[in-house]
Amino acid sequence: MSSLTEYVFIPIINKIGNSITIANNSGRKTINISDQNIEISTNRSDHITFVDERGNIRNVLVITGYTVNENTGLLVPTLDPCDYVKGILVAVPHQLQSNSILKLKLQTSKLYILRKGRIPNELTVNIFTVSPSSSNTINTKFMTINDNDLDTVYNFFNEIYQIDQSIQEKLRKDIKELFNYYAISQ
């Protein structure tokens, strides 16, 4: 995609099928985060995060100083450098406008990217955030993708990347190994 392309950070969490959903309607794919529908590119090579031919997930973005509200899929700033959320970057063909979007235009050398593959020098990344309530302390808990939710997370990846069946088990293992995060502790 062109340098004008923007990307959306999608946190990979256990409740991805509930708080963050994906739909494939008439050849168009939309992801819903906090009741906002985002059309994403149907060409899997447009996305920054990708699954290689061996089933390895490349270009996973780690956002530090944030936790995720698993019920909404929104990131909440904590200012704690130990808190982080890992996710994928998907291409969006249209610029996004919303009060809950933090739009960052950054040099990729400034981003914390795991398993770095080929990426442009500069990206515009849209992050769905919400401000914490000022009266409450934010308690966080460390989370991993659990076995009960692995199929749902895998299916989410399959909707975006059309996974070859020969690498299905390797990808499931990679999801379990790679994705962990801090969530708001209720």
Secondary structure, 3 states (H helix, E strand, C coil): CCCCCEEEEEECCCCCCCCEEEEEECCEEEEEECCEEEEECCCHHHCCCEECCCCCEECEEEEECEEECCCCCCEEECCCCCCEEEEEEEEECCCCCCCCEEEEEEEHHHCEEECCCCCCCEEEEEEEECCCCCCCCCCEEEEECCCCCHHHHHHHHHHHHCCCHHHHHHHHHHHHHHCEEEEECC
